[in-house]
Amino acid sequence: MTGVSQVTWTLALTAITVVACGARTGLLVPLDTADGGLTGPACAGTAIPLDTNTPNLYFVLDGSTSMQEESKWPNVRSAVATLITDLGPRAAFGAAVFPTQGADACTTGTEVMPVQPGDSQGVTAGVFLAATSVTPKGGTPTAATLQGLLPELSAFPQLTFAILATDGGPNCDAALSCSVDDCTSNMDGAPGCPVDGPTNCCDPTTGIGGLGCLDGAQTTQAVTALRAAGVETFVMGIPGSAPYAAVLDDLAIAGGGARATEPYYYRVDTSDTGALGEALAQIAAQATASCTFTLTRTPTDPDQVNVYVDGVVVPQGGANGWSLRGTKITLDGSTCEAIETSDASSVRVEEGCATVM
């Protein structure tokens, strides 16, 4: 597997000493630069330290019956285990498998490995391999599984990314009804279920009913909810998922982990470990080079926060600015690109001065 790039962040953790003026937390003073300009607002603020930018990578793995084909299941597990060891302590890892093995074919997936620190000796990878040592079986309850994981994943103080790996389309919602065009059995060309019909294998009177209908809308809502809670989702489609490219693109876009060009999800056309590992390495590179940083505490006044990159203030507004959500600071546009492509960028967050817009 190719190595995973990592941005080296230089975090300025030392507060700037200022002289208080009345009840203000900063003193209005000019910050002269060599060319006579200003590096920031005419106010000296107090630095808020940043936590180390070590993310959680949480794998949500399709364990449906079709994953038994073409060695997909053992190869996915092997590729994930290799990535865990390659990244080592640069990330923490957790995993869930859907559906829950040994239960009903459409039972909501469950966590098989709680989030734990990575290591370069293969210990965490070994835990993952043991936790996922099952025989794939059942349907694809993707939406219900992601919905069930929301409380846990959104509660982590660290940056958390969900990595959804699937070889098919989401289904398992008995409340749905659909035509041949949206019946996953027909879309997969299962025996007796021709792609073009006329038999509708999701007909409740002759087939499996709504459990086989494509559940794209609910799954998109699930990744949208995760993103709103601060958890981005990357989508990897492995062999067998090609009929569901449009749905997987929608999930990637809604989840915030889309590629820059189509396909927006990470498409893998062969089940060999090299191809799977390359796609996972690309995903991990995006996650570990994240432009979201975690503050050690919540700012007293969100309207008196400023962000500096390499000593220069970044205006909050616009496509190249930044946003604050609780203790999370996210850099956008060209500001994010600049630090992603730099081997050493200084990111400093200060409070006590009116936010530069």
N, C-alpha and C positions, 0 to 999 in steps of 0.2 A: 504494500500500500504506500502511496505517496505520503510524504510527511505533511502534517497540517500546519499551515502558517499561523503565526501568533503575533499580534501587535504587542510591543513592549510599552506598557503605559508607565509614564513618570508622573506619579501623583504627588502634588504639592500639599503636604499635610501640615505645614507649620503656619499658624495664624499670624497675620500681620499686626504688629503693635500699633495702636492708634490712640490718639488723645480724644476722650469723649467731649462732646460739646452739648451741654444740657442733657436732654434725654436721648440724643441720637446715639446710634451704635457705630457711626462712622464720622470721620472728620473731612470736611470738604477741602481737598488739597489737589493741586494739579499734579498729574503723573507725567512728567516730561519724558519724551523719547529723544533719541539722537537727532531725528529730523524735525523736532519741534512739535510733533503731533502728540496725541494722547493714546495710551494703551488701553484706556478704559474710562469709566465715568470719573468726574472730578470729585471722588469720594473714596476713602480707604476703608474697605470692608474687612470682615473677619472670615478666614477660610473655614469651610466645613469639610472635614476629612472624608475621603472616599474609601469605601471598602474595596478590597482586591476584587478585580472583575472576573471571578471564577464562577462560571455558569453551571446550572444543572441541565444535563441533557437527559430527557426522559423519553424512552423508546416505547411507542404504542404499536405493538406488533400484531399483524393479522395472522391468527392461528387457525384459519378455516381449513376445511378438508382439502381444497385445491392446493394448499401449501405443501402437501405431500408430494406433488408432482415435480419432476425435474430437479430434485434435491433442493428445492427452494428453501424449505425450513432449515435444514442444517447449514446451508450456505449463508443465509441471512444471519443466523446465530453466530457463525464463525466470523463473518465480516464485522458484526457489532462488537464481538469480543476483542478482535484485533484493534478496532478503533479505540476501545476503552483503554487498552494497554498503551497504545501509541500516544494518546492524550495524557494518560497518567494523572498526576495531581493538578493538571490544568483545568479539570472539570470534575463534577460529581455526576453520578449516573443512577438512574432508576428505570424500571421497566414494568409494563403491563401487557397482558396477552388477551386477545378477544377472539372468540367467545371464551368464557370460563371453561377450561377443559374438564371433562368428566361430568358436566351438567347438561342441561337442555341445549339443543343445537344453537339456540339464539340467546342464550344467557349472556347478560352484560359482562364484558371483560373485567378482569380484576388485576390488581397489582401483584406481581410475582417477585419483584425485588425493590424494596424501599430505597430511596435515594441515599447514596453513600459515596464517600470520596474515592476518586480514582487513584491508581498507583501504577508504577511502571514495572512491577514484578509479576503482574498477572493475577493478583489475588482477587480484585474486584471482577475481572473478566471471568475468573473461575466461578465466582458466586453467580454471575449472570448465566453462564452456561448450565450450571446446575438448576437454576430457577426456571429455565426455559426448556428443560429436558422433558418434553411432552410430545405426544403424537397429535398433530393438527387434526381438528375435527369440528364440523359444524358450519354455521353460516357466518355472516359478516356484520355483527351489531356495532358498527363504527360509531354512529351517533350516540347511542346510549352509553357506550364506553367512555367517549370523550366528555359527555355530560357528567358522568359519574366521577371522573378524575378532576373536574373543575375545582371543587373545594380544596383538595390537597395541593394541586399545582399552583393555584393562585395564592396560597398561604405562605409559600416559601419566601423568605426575605431576599434570597439571591435571585439573580436573573435565571429564569427557567424557560427552556424551549422544549416543546413536544416534537418528536420525530415520528411521524406516522408512516409505517411501511406496510403496503397492502398489494395484493395481486388481483384485486377485483373491486367491484362496486359495493357500496354500503347497502345493506338490506335489513331484514329482520324486524320490520315494523308492521305488525298485524293490522294496524288501522288503515293501511294504504290500500288502494286499488289502482290497477294500471293496465295498459294495453300491452301488446307484444313488444312494442318499441322500448318500454321501460321495465320489462320483466327480466331480471338478471339471469334467469335460467335460459331464456331465449337469447339474450345478448351474449351469453357464454357459449351458445350452441350445444347445450347439454343434450344427452340422448333423448330423442322424442320431442325436443324443443327447438325446432328450426328457427334460425335467426329471423327469417322473413315470414314466419307463421305458416299456415293459418292457425296452428295450435297455440293458444295462449296458456303457457304453463303456470301463470299466476291467476288464472280463472279460479275463483273460490269454489266453483261447483265441480271442477274436474282436476284442478291442480293444487298448488300449495297456498294459493291466496296471497294476501298482502305481504306475508313474510318474505316473498321473493321479489317484491317490487323495489326498484331503485329508490333509495332513501337519501337523495342528494340534498334536498332542502333542509332537512333536520340536521344533517351532518355539517352543512355550511353554517347553520345557526350555532352549532356546538363550537366550531373553531372560531367563529366570530365572538362568542362569549369568552372563550379563552383569551383571545387577543385583547378584548376590552378589560380583562383582568390582569393584563401585563404579560401573558404567556403567548409567544408566537409559535406557530405550528409550521414545520417543514413537512412536505409530502413527498414520499418516494414511491413511485409506481413500478413494481417489478413485473416480470413476464406474466401475462394473463390479464393485465390491467388496461391494455390498449383500448378496448371498447369503451372504457370509462374515462378517456382522456379529458373530455370536456368537464366532467364532474371533478376530477382531480385538479384541473386547472383552477376551477372555482374555489376549491378548498385551499389551494396554495395562496391564491390572492386574498381570500378572506382571512386566512391565518397569519398573513404578514410575512411569510417565508418564501414568497414567489421568486423564481429566477427572473433575470432581467429580460429574457426573450422567451418566446414559445418553444417547447412546452414550458409552462410556468412551474409545473411540478418537476421533480427530478425523475426522469424516465430512465429505466434500466431495461435494455432489450435482451439481456441474457442473464441466466441465473448463476453464472460462475462467480466465485468470490472476488475476483479481481474487479469486475464491473460493479458489483454491489459495494465493494470497499471504496472504489473511486467516488461513487455518488455520495456515500456517507462522509468521506473526507471533505468533499465540497460543502456539504451541509455543515459539518463541524467547523470548517474554516469561517463560514458566515457567523455561526453562533459565538465562537471564541473571539472574533474580531468585532463584537457587538459595539454599537455606539450608544448603548444605554449603560449608565453608571449608577451605583447605589451609594447614597449618602449615609453616613453613620448616624444621622439624626434628621428629623424633619425640620426644615427651615421655620424660623419663628414667623416670618412674613413672606409669603410667596412673591409679593410684589417688590421685595427688596433682595432679590437674588440675581447674581450675574455669573456667567460662565466665561472662562478664559481658556483659549487653546494656544499654547506656546507663548503665553504672556499677553495675548491680544484678546480684548473682549469680543464676544460673539453676540450680536443683537438677537433678542429672543424671537422676534417676528420673522415671517417670510419662510420661503422654502428651504433656506440654508441656515435657519436658526436652531432653536432648541425648545424643548417642552419639559415641564415639571409635573410629575404625578406622585404625590406623597414623598417618598425618599428616592424616586427614580428620575434621573436626568437623562433625556435622550437627545442626541445631536442629529440633525437632519441634513439632507442634501449634500452639497459640496463640502460642508464642514465635516460631516461623517466620512465622506470619501477621502478627505485629506488625512485624517488620522488613521484610517484603515490602510492607506498606502505608505504610511510613514513607519520607519523602524523604531522611532522613539518620539512620542508626542507628549507634551505636558498638558494635562487637563486639570484646571483648578476651578473650584466653585466657591464663591464668596457671598456672604449676606451682610446687610446693613446699609446698602446703597440702593437707590431706586433702580429698578431693572431697566437696562438699556434696550430700547425697542428698535 
